Amino acid sequence: RAAVNAVQAGTAPAKILCIGDSTTYGTAASMAEGWSNQNSWPSRLAEYLDRHVAAAERGLAIPPSDGSSVPARTEDTRWTLGAGWSRYTTNIGVGLGGKNSTYWAPSPGAGYLDFKDPYIVADRFDVYYLATTSAAFGSFRAVVGGGGTPVDVAAGGQTAQEVRKVTVTAPTRAANQLFRVRNSGASGAIYIIGVEPWDSTKPRIRVGNAGSSGSTTTGWVAPQPSVGDAWNVFSFLKAFKPDLTIIDLGINDANPASPLAVATFLANMKRLADAAAAEGSAVLFKTMIPSGGDRYGREAEYVEALKGISPRRAVMDVFNHYSYERNVARGWMNDSAHGNDGLYADEGDRVAEFLARY
């Protein structure tokens, strides 16, 4: 509420971080412009808040994961990988979600990692990257394609291993600006886990979609073998500083092939919530939409466990609001676990209406 009041007063922005899996990312939504999370429930949330509460727009974008059995579902044409860039797949626990939502350039080269959102008016770009004490890591140069002063960043040889943020200024305030990063060091790799364009002249509520397709609660809290929690969501929260964190996980934990124990699910969710709260964020648990088939029973157990979590946190229960059969009858399901534009729009509206009451 305090952050939204600041947006309405024009004094500061507010940041909402949506942690989730493919149903947060927007998998199976329409992809008319090449990226499905344009029609995700976090995008719809931003639209609703913009119309009814305060100026709002999409915020943080993370690289798409490799967690979909249909790779096209996690394409995102806002990102373009130049020569030398690829998704980082070597170790778990790097980036957000544990499903390789990280781009890296293993050695210096001429190629750029580009990001461009056609609808966001911005004059600033925050880039989130991995820093390390190892001198073997490289450096990168970040710049807005239309001009402006490049920012050079040394990712290696730092005082700590952690996720860091650097802000790059654009020469003009405009939509569809091209943001570029390249490995500019003499040697060594660089790792990018997110970009957020924003407008310094008009504070807004920025709704970041950190949905990682295929992710589980265990994947979100998994440490990287050599650096522990220094390069995953726990370090990212320290750099990002959300005002509100919405956590929407569980469908992949309920996979009938290897369902996660309820107690473990609850402990993972509590770790995520406690880490966000430690950074000053309010926390909302949003339950999953109900799946068809064998996932449903374990999902119901997760939902009931969340409602009794201690200490108590806000729980928005959409699981028991919807029914899988009704969503199918309305033509809102793409498959047994994923909605389509209609369901994601309804979800986004419901989350916004829930928040607007407070």
Salt bridges, closest charged atoms under 4 A:
GLU57 OE1 - ARG204 NE 3.81
ASP76 OD2 - ARG78 NH2 2.83
ASP114 OD1 - ARG180 NE 2.78
ASP117 OD1 - ARG58 NH2 2.99
ASP117 OD2 - ARG78 NH1 3.14
ASP123 OD2 - ARG124 NH1 3.66
ASP152 OD1 - ARG141 NE 2.75
GLU162 OE2 - ARG164 NE 2.64
GLU196 OE1 - ARG206 NH2 3.20
ASP199 OD2 - ARG173 NE 2.63
ASP199 OD2 - ARG204 NH1 3.30
ASP229 OD2 - ARG271 NH2 3.10
ASP248 OD2 - LYS286 NZ 3.10
ASP274 OD2 - LYS270 NZ 3.21
ASP274 OD1 - ARG313 NH2 2.76
GLU279 OE2 - LYS238 NZ 3.32
GLU279 OE1 - LYS241 NZ 2.51
GLU301 OE1 - ARG298 NE 2.63
GLU304 OE2 - LYS307 NZ 3.61
ASP317 OD2 - LYS307 NZ 2.85
ASP335 OD2 - ARG73 NH2 3.10
ASP335 OD1 - HIS338 ND1 3.02
ASP346 OD2 - ARG350 NE 2.95
GLU347 OE2 - LYS286 NZ 2.62
ASP349 OD1 - ARG44 NE 2.88
